[in-house]
């Protein structure tokens, strides 16, 4: 998924900040990222399933870059 598509998706999530919309980005290995806008703010909350961590981003651009990097990260075993 390219950066522009991720940004457009996040714009939709952020636009509807007053309702509970969650967008999931899933990798082929089954790990995923869940993104939601914290209610009544413009802050995007990104939850990583693999590490069980949560990061918050104030801008769509920052969140999109983090998501793109995660989705393009190759997992080596």
C-alpha distances in whole Angstrom, upper triangle without the diagonal:
4,7,8,7,7,10,11,11,13,15,16,17,19,21,22,23,27,25,23,20,18,14,13,9,11,10,12,15,16,15,13,13,15,15,18,20,24,26,28,26,23,22,19,19,17,18,17,18,19,21,22,22,21,20,21,19,21,19,16,15,16,14,11,11,13,10,7,10,11,8,8,12,14,17,20,23
4,6,6,6,9,10,11,13,15,16,17,19,20,22,23,27,26,25,21,19,16,15,12,14,14,16,18,19,18,16,15,17,16,19,21,24,27,28,26,22,22,19,20,17,19,19,21,21,23,24,23,22,20,21,19,20,17,14,13,14,13,9,10,12,10,7,10,12,10,10,13,16,19,22,25
4,6,5,6,9,10,11,12,15,15,16,18,20,21,25,24,23,20,18,15,15,13,15,15,18,20,21,19,17,15,16,15,18,18,22,24,25,23,19,19,16,18,16,18,18,21,21,22,23,22,20,18,18,16,17,14,11,9,11,10,6,7,10,9,6,9,12,10,11,14,17,20,23,27
4,5,5,6,9,10,11,13,14,15,16,19,20,24,24,23,20,19,16,16,14,17,18,20,23,23,22,19,17,18,16,18,19,22,24,25,22,19,19,17,19,18,20,21,23,24,25,26,24,23,20,20,17,17,14,11,9,12,12,8,10,13,12,10,13,15,14,14,18,21,23,27,30
4,5,5,6,9,10,11,13,14,15,17,19,22,22,21,17,16,13,13,12,15,16,18,21,21,20,17,15,16,14,16,17,21,23,24,22,19,19,16,18,17,19,19,21,23,24,25,24,22,20,20,17,18,15,12,12,14,12,9,11,14,11,10,14,15,13,14,17,20,23,26,29
4,5,5,6,9,10,11,12,14,16,17,20,20,18,15,14,10,11,9,13,14,17,19,19,17,14,12,12,11,13,14,18,20,21,19,16,16,13,14,13,15,16,18,20,21,21,20,18,16,16,14,15,13,9,9,11,9,6,9,10,8,7,11,12,11,13,15,18,21,24,27
4,5,5,6,9,10,10,12,14,15,19,19,18,15,15,12,14,13,16,18,21,23,22,20,17,14,14,12,13,14,17,19,20,17,14,14,12,14,14,17,18,20,22,23,23,21,19,17,15,13,13,10,6,7,10,8,6,9,11,10,10,13,14,14,15,18,21,24,27,30
4,5,5,7,9,10,11,13,15,18,18,18,14,14,12,14,13,17,19,22,24,23,22,19,16,15,13,14,14,18,19,20,18,15,16,13,16,16,19,20,22,24,25,25,24,21,19,18,15,16,13,9,10,13,12,9,12,15,13,13,16,17,16,18,21,24,26,30,33
4,5,5,7,9,10,11,13,16,15,15,11,11,8,10,10,14,16,19,22,20,19,15,13,12,10,11,12,16,17,18,17,14,14,12,14,13,16,17,19,22,23,22,21,19,18,16,15,15,13,10,12,14,11,9,13,14,11,12,16,16,15,17,20,23,25,28,31
4,5,5,6,8,10,11,14,14,13,10,10,8,11,11,15,17,21,23,21,19,16,13,11,8,9,9,13,14,15,14,11,11,8,11,11,14,16,18,21,21,21,19,16,15,13,11,12,10,6,9,11,8,7,11,12,10,12,15,15,15,18,20,23,25,28,31
4,5,5,6,9,10,13,14,14,12,12,11,14,15,19,21,24,26,25,23,19,16,15,11,11,10,13,15,15,13,10,11,10,13,14,17,19,22,25,25,24,22,19,17,15,13,12,10,7,10,12,11,10,14,15,14,15,18,19,18,21,23,26,28,32,35
4,5,5,6,9,12,11,12,9,10,10,13,14,18,21,24,26,24,23,19,16,14,11,10,10,13,14,14,14,11,13,11,14,15,18,20,22,25,26,24,23,20,19,17,15,15,13,10,13,16,13,13,16,17,15,17,20,20,19,22,25,28,29,33,35
4,6,6,7,10,9,9,6,7,7,11,13,17,20,23,25,22,21,17,14,11,8,6,6,10,11,12,11,9,10,8,11,12,14,17,19,22,23,21,20,17,16,14,13,13,12,10,13,15,12,12,16,16,14,16,19,19,18,22,23,27,28,32,34
4,5,5,9,10,10,9,10,11,14,16,20,22,26,27,25,23,19,16,13,10,8,6,9,9,10,8,6,8,7,10,12,15,18,21,24,24,22,20,17,15,13,11,10,10,8,12,13,11,12,16,16,15,17,20,20,20,23,25,28,30,33,36
4,6,8,10,11,10,12,13,17,18,22,25,28,30,28,26,22,19,17,13,11,9,11,11,10,10,8,11,11,14,16,19,22,24,27,28,26,24,21,19,16,15,13,12,11,14,16,15,15,19,19,18,20,23,23,23,26,28,31,33,37,39
4,5,6,8,7,10,12,16,18,22,25,28,30,27,25,22,19,16,13,10,8,10,9,9,10,9,12,11,14,16,18,22,23,27,27,25,24,20,19,17,16,15,15,14,17,19,16,17,21,21,20,22,25,24,24,27,29,32,33,37,39
4,6,7,8,11,13,16,19,22,25,29,30,27,25,21,18,15,12,8,5,7,5,5,6,7,9,9,11,14,17,20,22,26,25,23,21,18,17,14,14,13,13,13,17,17,15,17,20,20,19,22,24,24,24,27,29,32,33,36,38
4,7,9,12,15,18,21,25,28,31,32,29,27,24,21,17,14,11,8,8,5,5,8,10,12,12,14,17,19,23,24,28,28,25,24,20,20,17,17,16,17,17,20,21,19,21,24,24,22,25,28,27,27,31,32,35,36,39,41
4,6,10,13,16,19,22,26,29,30,27,25,22,19,15,13,10,9,9,7,8,11,12,13,13,14,16,18,21,22,26,26,24,23,20,20,18,18,18,18,18,21,22,19,21,24,23,22,25,27,26,26,29,31,34,34,38,39
4,7,10,13,17,19,23,26,27,23,22,18,16,12,10,7,8,8,7,10,12,13,13,12,12,14,15,18,19,23,23,20,20,17,18,16,17,17,18,17,21,21,18,19,23,22,20,23,25,23,23,27,28,31,31,35,36
4,7,10,13,16,20,23,24,21,20,16,14,10,8,6,7,10,10,12,13,13,13,11,11,13,14,17,18,21,22,20,19,16,17,16,16,17,17,15,19,19,16,17,20,19,17,20,22,21,20,24,25,28,29,32,34
4,7,10,13,16,19,20,17,16,12,10,6,6,5,8,10,11,14,15,14,13,10,10,10,10,13,14,17,18,16,16,14,15,14,15,17,17,15,18,18,14,15,18,17,14,17,20,18,17,21,22,25,25,29,30
4,7,10,13,16,18,15,14,10,8,6,5,7,10,13,14,17,17,15,14,11,11,10,10,12,13,16,18,16,16,14,15,15,15,17,16,14,16,16,13,12,16,15,12,14,17,15,14,18,19,22,22,26,28
4,6,10,13,14,11,10,7,6,4,6,9,13,15,17,20,20,18,17,13,12,10,9,10,10,13,15,14,15,14,15,15,16,19,18,15,17,17,13,13,15,14,11,13,15,13,12,15,17,19,19,23,24
4,7,10,12,10,9,6,5,6,8,12,15,18,20,23,22,20,18,14,13,10,10,10,10,12,15,15,15,14,15,16,16,19,18,15,16,16,13,11,13,12,8,10,12,10,8,12,13,15,16,20,22
4,7,8,6,6,4,6,9,11,15,18,21,23,26,25,23,21,17,16,13,12,10,10,11,14,14,16,16,17,19,19,22,21,19,19,19,16,14,16,14,11,12,13,10,8,11,12,14,14,17,19
4,5,5,6,6,9,12,14,18,21,24,26,29,28,26,24,20,18,15,14,11,11,11,14,15,17,17,18,20,21,24,23,20,20,20,17,15,16,14,11,11,12,9,6,9,10,10,10,14,16
4,5,7,9,12,15,18,21,25,27,30,33,32,29,27,24,22,19,17,15,13,13,16,18,20,21,22,24,25,28,27,24,24,23,21,19,19,18,15,14,15,12,9,11,11,11,11,13,15
4,6,9,12,15,18,22,25,28,30,33,32,30,28,24,22,19,17,13,12,10,14,16,18,20,21,24,25,28,28,25,25,24,21,20,20,18,15,16,15,12,10,12,11,10,9,11,12
4,6,10,13,16,19,23,25,27,31,30,28,26,22,20,17,14,12,9,9,13,14,16,18,20,22,24,27,27,24,25,24,20,20,20,18,15,16,16,13,11,14,13,13,12,14,15
4,7,10,14,17,20,22,25,28,27,25,23,19,17,13,11,8,6,6,9,11,13,14,16,19,20,24,24,22,22,21,17,17,18,15,12,14,14,10,9,12,11,12,11,14,15
4,7,10,13,17,19,22,25,24,22,20,16,14,10,8,6,5,7,10,10,12,12,14,16,17,21,21,18,19,18,15,14,15,13,10,12,13,9,9,12,12,14,13,17,18
4,7,10,13,15,18,21,20,18,16,12,10,7,5,5,6,9,10,10,10,10,11,13,14,17,17,15,16,15,11,12,13,10,8,11,12,9,9,12,13,15,15,19,20
4,7,10,12,15,18,17,16,14,10,8,6,5,7,8,11,12,11,11,9,11,12,13,16,16,14,16,15,11,12,15,12,10,13,15,12,12,16,16,19,19,22,24
4,7,10,12,15,14,12,10,7,6,5,6,9,11,14,15,13,12,10,10,10,10,13,13,11,14,13,9,10,13,11,9,13,15,13,13,17,18,21,21,25,27
4,6,9,11,11,10,8,6,5,7,9,12,14,17,17,15,14,11,11,10,11,12,13,12,15,14,11,13,16,14,13,16,18,17,17,21,22,25,25,29,30
4,6,8,7,6,6,4,6,9,11,15,17,20,20,18,16,13,12,9,10,10,11,11,14,14,11,13,16,15,15,18,20,19,20,23,24,27,28,31,33
4,6,6,7,6,6,7,10,12,16,18,21,20,18,16,12,12,9,10,10,13,13,17,16,13,16,19,18,17,21,22,21,22,26,26,29,30,33,35
4,6,8,8,10,10,14,15,19,21,24,24,21,19,16,15,13,14,13,15,16,19,19,17,19,22,21,20,24,26,24,25,29,30,33,33,37,38
4,7,9,11,13,16,19,22,24,28,27,24,22,19,18,14,15,13,15,16,19,19,18,20,23,23,22,25,27,27,28,31,32,35,36,39,41
4,6,8,11,14,17,21,23,26,25,23,20,17,15,12,11,9,11,13,16,16,15,17,20,20,20,23,25,24,26,28,29,33,34,37,39
4,6,10,13,16,19,22,25,24,22,20,16,14,10,9,7,8,9,13,13,12,14,17,17,17,20,22,22,23,26,27,30,31,35,37
4,6,10,13,16,19,22,21,19,16,12,10,7,6,5,7,9,12,11,10,13,15,14,15,18,19,19,21,23,24,28,29,32,34
4,6,10,13,16,19,18,16,14,10,8,6,5,6,8,8,11,10,7,10,13,12,12,15,16,16,17,20,21,24,25,29,31
4,7,10,13,16,15,13,10,7,6,5,7,9,11,11,13,11,9,12,14,12,11,15,16,15,16,20,20,23,23,27,29
4,7,10,12,12,10,8,6,5,6,8,11,12,11,13,11,8,10,12,9,8,12,13,11,13,16,16,19,20,23,25
4,6,9,9,7,6,4,7,9,11,15,16,15,17,14,11,13,14,11,10,14,14,12,13,17,16,19,18,21,23
4,6,6,5,5,6,8,11,14,17,18,17,18,15,12,14,14,11,10,13,12,9,11,14,13,15,14,18,19
4,6,5,7,9,12,15,17,21,21,20,21,19,16,17,18,14,13,15,15,11,12,16,14,16,14,17,18
4,6,8,11,13,17,19,23,23,22,23,20,17,18,18,15,13,16,14,11,12,15,13,13,11,14,14
4,5,9,11,15,18,21,22,22,22,19,17,18,18,14,14,17,15,12,14,16,14,15,13,15,16
4,7,10,14,17,20,22,21,22,20,17,19,19,15,15,18,17,14,16,19,17,18,17,19,19
4,7,10,13,17,19,19,20,17,14,17,17,13,13,17,16,13,16,18,16,19,17,20,21
4,7,10,14,15,16,17,14,12,15,15,12,12,16,16,13,16,19,18,20,20,23,24
4,7,10,12,13,14,11,9,12,13,10,11,14,14,13,15,18,17,20,20,23,25
4,7,9,11,12,10,8,12,13,11,12,15,16,15,17,20,20,23,24,27,29
4,6,7,9,6,6,9,11,9,11,14,15,15,17,19,20,23,24,28,30
4,7,9,8,8,11,13,12,14,16,18,18,20,22,23,27,28,31,34
4,5,5,6,9,10,11,13,14,16,17,19,20,22,25,27,30,33
4,6,5,6,9,10,10,12,14,15,16,18,20,23,25,29,32
4,6,5,6,9,10,10,12,14,15,16,18,22,24,27,31
4,5,5,6,9,10,11,13,14,16,17,20,22,26,28
4,6,5,6,9,10,11,12,14,15,19,21,24,27
4,5,5,6,8,10,10,12,14,18,20,23,26
4,5,5,6,9,10,11,12,16,18,21,25
4,6,5,6,9,10,11,14,16,19,22
4,5,5,6,9,10,13,15,19,21
4,5,5,6,8,12,14,18,21
4,6,5,6,10,12,15,19
4,5,5,9,10,14,16
4,6,8,10,14,17
4,6,9,13,16
4,6,9,13
4,6,10
4,7
4
